[in-house]
Each structure stands twice: as structure tokens, then as C-alpha cells.
Amino acid sequence: MPASTGDAGFRGAGRIGISEDRDRPAPAALQSNRTGSEYAREYSREGDQEEGTVLPGVSVVIPLYNKGPYIARALDSVFAQTVRDFEVIVVDDGSTDGGAEMAGAFDDPRIRLIRQENRGVSAARNRGIEAARAELVAFLDADDEWMPRHLEALLRLREKYPQAGAYGTAYLLQENGSTARVPPFSAEIPPEPWEGLLPNYYRDAIRGTPPISSSIVVVPKRILNEVGGFNTGTWYGEDVDLWGRIALKYPIGFTWDGMGIYHKEAANRACDKKEPIREHAFVASARNALQAGEVPPELKGDLLEYVASRQIQVACRNLEAGRPDLARSNLKGCKTRRLWRSKWWTLLLAQIPSGVYLALRGR
């Protein structure tokens, strides 16, 4: 899972010491006189609500599984938004650490708590999408947080670029208890304070930090329904798979304003698991799209390079999981011009016995 220092005054401020130079004027506030509810009314479908009921402008979906130490921070950051017209849907995916009770203790009528048996983060997010009353669905992981202008920036982006399929802000990486940094986004994304449609989502995701993260994105509900939501058949890369599927059909909006904070130091993160992965979810999605002739010709080259990057990424994780055989399988069909060094280096490491590799890695 990048704003100016003007965003630092939210509840709980002082926890973050930003290592980048952020002392610059904040971008102009949202200029439109339209509220979030007006967006909702514009895009709502007949029969979606009882007569006289005003829909929220944004539905914020937070999947929760044993993130008790962090859920209050995440919710604090949502309720500190400059945009107030939203609902919050916390989907408790069978937590056992009291996190659901902490979320339920928030005294705000805009929050709803849904409980289900543990079925995984994709099922939790899909449950939240199903329950969302707004046309725009924002996502926030329970161990991350937003700067106060986050929703404001995303609504502005939506108004300016209604043709986009998803909208995201830049973000900060929090790697320890005191500092956060702006990750190296692609040099092809114009510098701050630019916002607009990404030049090329797949190329930008290869040449820098992925510009879309599960904690800083908003997607129209109709598009989530169109592409089928999150893939519940995989525990790794399910969010990347969804953004990739959306980018096959729609441009992606991006802004440097209204950042989120992605907490890499948080405990119990799914991406820290060292378990075998047979194939990245988006590799299968891209293969299906190519076979069905659904990939625009102008995207094909960059899409194939992006697929190669996911194959190499999963191969590296399989090495960490002690499965060099799976790593070799991941790389068998990997074709790349840009990433050939990474491919062949990973393939070389996959020839080393697992025990030797892990010993060299200090595990």
C-alpha cells in the first residue's frame, strides 16, 4: 500500500515523520459544488433505494481479519476526511483478536459491521462491495490509513475523468515506527502536483512502484460488478489481479494529492506469508484475455512485460517458500525483453537446492 504537510493535522497526527520534502502549498480544494450524494444520485439505478433515501457519496470497504491493534487508526483516518458524505462497511472475516468489537464500538451512524466466517480477504471485500449503497467504492486495509484529503482528491479525479475505471492516489510507505517515505513511482508519471490518466498502467507498474494499491483506490461499483470483483481463488495478488483486469478495459486515474499510508511494519500481513504460489492470479487473467482477443493491440507489448514481471515476482516468492521447482515452473513460459536479467538471475537461483538457498538467505 503519496499530500502536503497540510494533511498532517488529522486525529492521531504526530505518528508519522515524513522523510521527503512536503513543505509546499496544498493543491486547490475541490472546486465543484456537487456533493458526494449528488454523484450517488447521478449514477444510482432505479430501485436501488427506498423513495426519499439519500445514498452516501462513497462506500468505504474495510476487510478485517485479526488487525485489532490497527483498526481504530484506520477508522480514525476515515472519519477525519474533509469529505463527510460516506458510509463505512467493516467486514469482519472471522477475527479472533477483538478487532471487530473495537470497530463496533465506534459511535458513528455511518459505520456498519458485517461478520462472516473466515473466507479470505477477497471474499470479505466482495461482501463489502455487495453491501455498498454508493456508486463509488473505496478500499482501505485495516492496518493502513488515509490523509484527510484522500476522498476529496479521489472525488475530484472522478469528476475530471469520468471515463476511468479506477482512481488512485500516491501513497507513503511506513516501514518503521517513526518515518515514512514516498516510494519510487515510474518516471513516466508526471511529477507532483500532476493528476490525470496514467500514460500506461502496465508500463508504469513495471518501471516503478505500482501506482494502484488496495488502500488508496476507489472504483465505480458498476465496474466492479462488470469485471467480477476480487478473485476468491487465490490468497496472493488478488488485488493486483483486479486492477490489471480493469486496466484492460479502462484508463486509470492518478493524483499525487490526498495520499494514503501503507504500513509495511504492521504485523499479520498476508503478503508476508512464505507459502507456495502456483501462479500469479493476473497471469491467468491476462492469458484468458489474450486467448479471447480482448487485449487492445496498443497494450499487448506492455501487458506481456507486466505479466513477465508477475511471473518473476512469484518465482522469487516460491524460492523463499522453499519451492525452487515451482519457481522454475513460473519462469518456464516467461518471455521478456526488459526484465531478462531478473528472469535469468532468478532462474539461476532456482537451480540451487532449497536448503542451500535458504541458508544463504539466512533463514
C-alpha positions as CSV (number, residue, x, y, z in Angstrom):
1,M,0.0,0.0,0.0
2,P,1.6,9.9,-1.9
3,A,0.0,15.0,0.3
4,S,1.4,18.1,1.6
5,T,2.1,18.8,5.2
6,G,-1.4,20.4,5.2
7,D,-2.7,16.8,5.7
8,A,-0.8,16.3,8.9
9,G,-3.5,17.7,11.2
10,F,-5.7,14.7,11.4
11,R,-6.6,12.8,14.5
12,G,-3.6,10.9,15.6
13,A,-1.1,13.2,13.8
14,G,2.5,13.1,15.0
15,R,2.9,9.4,14.5
16,I,4.4,10.0,11.1
17,G,7.7,11.7,10.4
18,I,7.8,12.1,6.6
19,S,11.3,11.8,5.2
20,E,10.5,13.6,1.9
21,D,10.2,17.4,1.4
22,R,6.5,18.0,1.6
23,D,6.6,21.7,2.6
24,R,4.7,23.0,-0.4
25,P,1.3,24.6,-0.9
26,A,-1.5,22.1,-0.9
27,P,-3.4,21.7,-4.2
28,A,-6.6,23.7,-4.6
29,A,-9.6,22.3,-2.7
30,L,-12.4,20.5,-4.6
31,Q,-13.9,23.2,-6.8
32,S,-17.1,21.6,-7.7
33,N,-20.3,22.5,-5.8
34,R,-21.6,18.9,-6.3
35,T,-21.6,16.8,-3.2
36,G,-20.9,13.1,-2.9
37,S,-24.6,12.5,-2.7
38,E,-25.1,14.2,-6.0
39,Y,-22.7,11.8,-7.5
40,A,-24.6,8.9,-6.0
41,R,-27.9,10.2,-7.3
42,E,-26.5,10.7,-10.8
43,Y,-25.2,7.1,-11.0
44,S,-27.8,5.3,-8.9
45,R,-30.1,2.8,-10.6
46,E,-33.9,2.8,-10.2
47,G,-35.0,0.6,-7.4
48,D,-31.7,0.7,-5.5
49,Q,-33.2,2.5,-2.5
50,E,-36.5,3.4,-1.0
51,E,-38.0,6.7,-2.1
52,G,-36.7,9.6,-0.1
53,T,-33.5,7.8,0.9
54,V,-30.3,9.7,0.1
55,L,-27.4,7.5,-0.8
56,P,-23.9,8.1,0.5
57,G,-21.3,9.6,-1.9
58,V,-18.7,6.9,-1.2
59,S,-18.8,3.4,0.4
60,V,-15.6,2.7,2.2
61,V,-15.0,-1.1,2.5
62,I,-12.5,-2.3,5.1
63,P,-11.8,-6.0,5.3
64,L,-10.8,-7.0,8.9
65,Y,-9.0,-10.2,10.0
66,N,-7.0,-10.1,13.2
67,K,-6.0,-6.5,12.8
68,G,-7.2,-5.4,16.2
69,P,-4.1,-3.2,17.0
70,Y,-4.7,-1.1,13.9
71,I,-8.4,-0.9,13.1
72,A,-9.0,2.2,15.3
73,R,-6.2,4.0,13.4
74,A,-7.7,3.2,10.1
75,L,-11.2,4.3,11.1
76,D,-9.9,7.5,12.7
77,S,-8.4,8.4,9.4
78,V,-11.7,7.8,7.6
79,F,-13.7,9.9,10.0
80,A,-11.1,12.7,9.7
81,Q,-11.8,13.1,5.9
82,T,-12.6,16.6,4.6
83,V,-15.4,14.9,2.6
84,R,-18.0,13.8,5.1
85,D,-20.6,12.1,2.8
86,F,-19.7,8.4,3.1
87,E,-20.5,5.1,4.7
88,V,-18.0,2.7,6.2
89,I,-18.5,-1.0,5.8
90,V,-16.2,-3.1,8.0
91,V,-16.3,-6.8,7.0
92,D,-15.0,-8.9,9.9
93,D,-13.7,-12.1,8.3
94,G,-13.8,-14.3,11.4
95,S,-11.4,-12.2,13.6
96,T,-10.4,-13.7,17.0
97,D,-8.4,-10.8,18.4
98,G,-11.3,-8.4,19.4
99,G,-10.8,-6.2,16.3
100,A,-14.5,-6.5,15.4
101,E,-15.6,-5.3,18.8
102,M,-13.2,-2.3,18.5
103,A,-14.8,-1.4,15.2
104,G,-18.3,-1.9,16.6
105,A,-17.6,0.4,19.5
106,F,-17.2,3.4,17.1
107,D,-20.2,5.7,17.8
108,D,-21.0,6.9,14.3
109,P,-24.1,6.1,12.4
110,R,-22.1,5.9,9.1
111,I,-20.3,2.7,10.1
112,R,-21.7,-0.8,9.5
113,L,-20.1,-4.0,10.8
114,I,-20.7,-7.2,8.9
115,R,-19.5,-10.5,10.3
116,Q,-18.7,-13.7,8.4
117,E,-16.8,-16.9,8.8
118,N,-13.2,-16.7,7.7
119,R,-13.2,-16.9,3.9
120,G,-10.3,-14.7,2.9
121,V,-9.7,-11.1,2.1
122,S,-11.2,-11.3,-1.4
123,A,-14.5,-12.7,-0.1
124,A,-14.6,-10.0,2.6
125,R,-14.0,-7.2,0.0
126,N,-16.7,-8.7,-2.3
127,R,-19.1,-8.9,0.6
128,G,-18.5,-5.2,1.2
129,I,-19.0,-4.4,-2.4
130,E,-22.3,-6.2,-2.4
131,A,-23.4,-4.3,0.7
132,A,-22.2,-0.9,-0.7
133,R,-25.0,1.6,-1.2
134,A,-22.9,4.2,-3.1
135,E,-21.8,4.1,-6.7
136,L,-18.2,4.7,-5.7
137,V,-16.5,2.1,-3.6
138,A,-13.2,3.0,-1.8
139,F,-11.0,0.4,-0.2
140,L,-8.8,0.6,2.9
141,D,-7.0,-2.2,4.6
142,A,-7.4,-2.4,8.3
143,D,-3.7,-1.8,9.0
144,D,-3.3,1.3,6.7
145,E,-4.7,4.8,6.9
146,W,-5.6,7.9,4.8
147,M,-4.5,11.5,4.8
148,P,-7.5,13.8,5.4
149,R,-7.9,15.0,1.8
150,H,-7.9,11.4,0.4
151,L,-11.5,11.1,-0.6
152,E,-11.7,14.7,-1.7
153,A,-8.8,14.1,-4.1
154,L,-10.4,11.0,-5.5
155,L,-13.8,12.7,-6.0
156,R,-12.1,15.5,-7.8
157,L,-10.4,12.9,-10.0
158,R,-13.7,11.2,-10.7
159,E,-15.3,14.4,-11.7
160,K,-12.5,15.4,-14.1
161,Y,-12.1,11.9,-15.7
162,P,-15.4,10.0,-15.6
163,Q,-14.2,7.6,-18.3
164,A,-11.6,6.0,-16.0
165,G,-12.2,2.6,-14.5
166,A,-10.4,3.2,-11.2
167,Y,-8.9,6.1,-9.4
168,G,-5.9,6.1,-7.0
169,T,-3.7,8.5,-5.1
170,A,0.0,8.2,-4.5
171,Y,1.0,6.9,-1.1
172,L,3.6,6.8,1.6
173,L,5.4,3.6,2.8
174,Q,5.7,3.3,6.6
175,E,8.5,0.9,7.3
176,N,9.2,1.6,11.0
177,G,7.7,3.5,13.9
178,S,8.9,6.9,13.0
179,T,9.4,7.6,9.3
180,A,7.5,7.3,6.1
181,R,8.8,7.7,2.5
182,V,7.4,8.2,-1.0
183,P,8.2,5.1,-3.0
184,P,9.8,5.4,-6.4
185,F,6.9,5.7,-8.8
186,S,7.5,5.5,-12.6
187,A,9.4,8.4,-14.1
188,E,6.8,8.4,-16.9
189,I,4.2,9.7,-14.4
190,P,4.4,13.5,-14.4
191,P,5.8,14.9,-11.2
192,E,3.7,16.4,-8.4
193,P,1.2,18.1,-8.4
194,W,0.1,16.4,-11.6
195,E,-3.1,14.4,-11.7
196,G,-4.8,12.8,-14.7
197,L,-5.0,9.5,-16.6
198,L,-1.9,7.3,-16.3
199,P,0.2,7.3,-19.5
200,N,0.3,3.4,-19.5
201,Y,-0.8,1.5,-16.4
202,Y,1.2,-1.7,-17.2
203,R,4.4,0.1,-18.1
204,D,4.1,2.4,-15.1
205,A,3.7,-0.6,-12.8
206,I,6.8,-2.2,-14.2
207,R,9.0,0.9,-14.1
208,G,8.3,1.9,-10.6
209,T,6.2,1.2,-7.5
210,P,2.7,0.1,-8.6
211,P,0.6,3.2,-8.9
212,I,-2.5,1.5,-7.5
213,S,-2.8,-0.1,-4.1
214,S,-5.7,-1.8,-2.3
215,S,-5.7,1.0,0.3
216,I,-5.7,4.1,-1.9
217,V,-8.2,3.3,-4.7
218,V,-11.8,4.0,-5.5
219,V,-13.7,2.1,-8.2
220,P,-17.3,2.6,-9.5
221,K,-19.4,-0.2,-8.3
222,R,-20.8,-0.9,-11.8
223,I,-17.2,-1.6,-13.0
224,L,-16.5,-3.9,-10.0
225,N,-19.6,-5.8,-11.0
226,E,-18.7,-5.8,-14.6
227,V,-15.3,-7.4,-14.1
228,G,-16.4,-9.8,-11.4
229,G,-14.9,-8.3,-8.3
230,F,-11.9,-9.8,-6.4
231,N,-10.7,-13.4,-7.2
232,T,-11.5,-15.6,-4.3
233,G,-9.5,-18.5,-5.6
234,T,-6.1,-17.1,-4.6
235,W,-4.6,-15.6,-1.4
236,Y,-1.8,-13.7,-3.2
237,G,-2.0,-10.9,-5.8
238,E,-5.8,-10.8,-5.8
239,D,-5.9,-7.0,-5.7
240,V,-3.2,-6.7,-8.4
241,D,-5.3,-9.0,-10.5
242,L,-8.4,-6.8,-10.2
243,W,-6.5,-3.6,-11.1
244,G,-5.0,-5.4,-14.1
245,R,-8.3,-6.6,-15.3
246,I,-9.8,-3.1,-15.0
247,A,-6.9,-1.6,-16.9
248,L,-7.6,-3.9,-19.8
249,K,-10.8,-2.1,-20.4
250,Y,-10.5,1.4,-18.9
251,P,-7.8,4.1,-18.3
252,I,-6.7,4.5,-14.7
253,G,-6.8,7.9,-12.9
254,F,-4.0,9.0,-10.6
255,T,-3.3,12.0,-8.3
256,W,-0.4,13.0,-6.1
257,D,-2.8,14.7,-3.7
258,G,-4.6,13.1,-0.7
259,M,-2.2,10.3,-0.1
260,G,-2.7,7.1,2.0
261,I,-0.1,5.5,4.3
262,Y,0.8,1.9,3.6
263,H,2.1,0.3,6.8
264,K,4.7,-2.3,5.9
265,E,5.7,-2.6,9.6
266,A,2.3,-3.9,10.6
267,A,2.0,-7.5,11.9
268,N,-0.1,-10.3,10.4
269,R,0.2,-9.0,6.8
270,A,-0.9,-11.6,4.2
271,C,1.9,-10.6,1.8
272,D,4.5,-11.6,4.4
273,K,3.4,-15.3,4.3
274,K,6.0,-17.7,2.9
275,E,3.8,-20.2,1.2
276,P,4.0,-21.7,-2.3
277,I,2.2,-20.0,-5.2
278,R,1.5,-21.9,-8.3
279,E,0.7,-18.9,-10.5
280,H,0.0,-15.2,-10.1
281,A,-3.7,-14.6,-10.4
282,F,-3.2,-11.9,-13.1
283,V,-1.0,-14.2,-15.2
284,A,-4.1,-16.4,-15.7
285,S,-6.4,-13.4,-16.3
286,A,-4.1,-12.0,-18.9
287,R,-3.7,-15.3,-20.6
288,N,-7.5,-15.7,-20.8
289,A,-7.9,-12.1,-22.2
290,L,-5.2,-12.7,-24.8
291,Q,-6.8,-16.0,-25.9
292,A,-10.2,-14.3,-26.1
293,G,-8.8,-11.4,-28.2
294,E,-9.8,-8.9,-25.6
295,V,-6.4,-7.1,-25.4
296,P,-6.2,-3.9,-27.4
297,P,-3.2,-4.1,-29.8
298,E,-1.6,-1.0,-28.4
299,L,-1.5,-2.6,-24.9
300,K,-0.2,-6.1,-25.9
301,G,3.5,-5.4,-25.6
302,D,3.4,-3.7,-22.2
303,L,0.9,-6.2,-21.0
304,L,3.2,-9.1,-21.8
305,E,6.1,-7.4,-20.0
306,Y,3.8,-6.8,-17.0
307,V,2.9,-10.5,-17.0
308,A,6.6,-11.4,-17.0
309,S,7.1,-9.1,-14.0
310,R,4.4,-11.0,-12.1
311,Q,5.9,-14.4,-13.1
312,I,9.3,-13.3,-11.8
313,Q,7.8,-12.0,-8.6
314,V,6.0,-15.2,-7.9
315,A,9.1,-17.3,-8.7
316,C,11.1,-15.3,-6.1
317,R,8.4,-15.9,-3.5
318,N,8.5,-19.6,-4.3
319,L,12.2,-19.6,-3.7
320,E,11.6,-18.0,-0.3
321,A,8.9,-20.7,0.4
322,G,11.5,-23.5,-0.4
323,R,9.9,-24.5,-3.7
324,P,12.5,-24.0,-6.5
325,D,10.5,-26.4,-8.6
326,L,7.6,-24.0,-8.6
327,A,9.9,-21.1,-9.3
328,R,11.3,-22.9,-12.4
329,S,7.7,-23.6,-13.5
330,N,6.7,-20.0,-13.1
331,L,9.6,-18.9,-15.3
332,K,9.1,-21.6,-18.0
333,G,6.8,-19.5,-20.1
334,C,8.2,-16.1,-19.1
335,K,9.0,-14.0,-22.1
336,T,10.5,-10.6,-21.6
337,R,12.9,-8.1,-23.2
338,R,13.0,-5.5,-20.5
339,L,13.4,-7.9,-17.5
340,W,15.6,-10.6,-18.9
341,R,18.4,-10.0,-16.3
342,S,15.9,-10.5,-13.4
343,K,14.5,-13.6,-15.2
344,W,17.8,-15.3,-15.7
345,W,19.2,-14.5,-12.3
346,T,16.0,-15.9,-10.6
347,L,16.2,-19.0,-12.9
348,L,19.8,-19.5,-11.8
349,L,18.9,-19.3,-8.1
350,A,16.1,-21.8,-8.8
351,Q,18.8,-24.4,-9.7
352,I,20.3,-24.3,-6.2
353,P,18.9,-26.8,-3.7
354,S,16.3,-25.2,-1.5
355,G,18.2,-25.8,1.8
356,V,21.3,-24.1,0.4
357,Y,19.4,-21.2,-0.9
358,L,17.6,-20.6,2.4
359,A,20.9,-20.9,4.3
360,L,22.5,-18.3,2.0
361,R,19.5,-16.1,2.7
362,G,20.0,-16.5,6.5
363,R,16.7,-18.4,7.1
